[in-house]
């Protein structure tokens, strides 16, 4: 079974249960913090994926780290996942939970890449563009890439809008190559 399917099988019921118990925001915040720890601490992720460390020891480690700091539902969820020996998928489950949460709440993740840092007006313009294209509330993140020369690249899920000068130059180069062949 694929990791994405496993993650979805755990994330969906967690979201439904959190919604039922009216602790969705707390669980979301817990999983955002968990994802931040996974992103910043490679050893933590390696511990979760290690076949040498028993799942009981991993459950104990998770309890020591998160027990008093997270919602009881999140703590119980971590315990259930480790008892099922699926703790190695926790980072993917947290990521899938965020995807489902954003879908439920009507948010659209978008990344804009430009040559310079966006000012407030430019950010509002990109947020408006994302809203117009997707019909959802934007969650905009930005990247700076000086190699673009100018313009921007906007990514929303599997959709990409390349309005950069380097992208247009690459298109022109392809057109010229096709004409010469």
Secondary structure, DSSP 8 states (H G I E B T S, - for coil): --HHHHHHHHHHHHHHHHHHTT-HHHHHHHHHHHHHHHHH-HHHHHHHH-SSS-HHHHHHHHHHHHTTTS-HHHHHHHHHHHHTT-GGGHHHHHHHHHHHHHHHHTEEEEEEEESS---HHHHHHHHHHHHHHHSSEEEEEEEE-GGG-SSEEEEETTEEEE--HHHHHHHHHHHHHHHH-
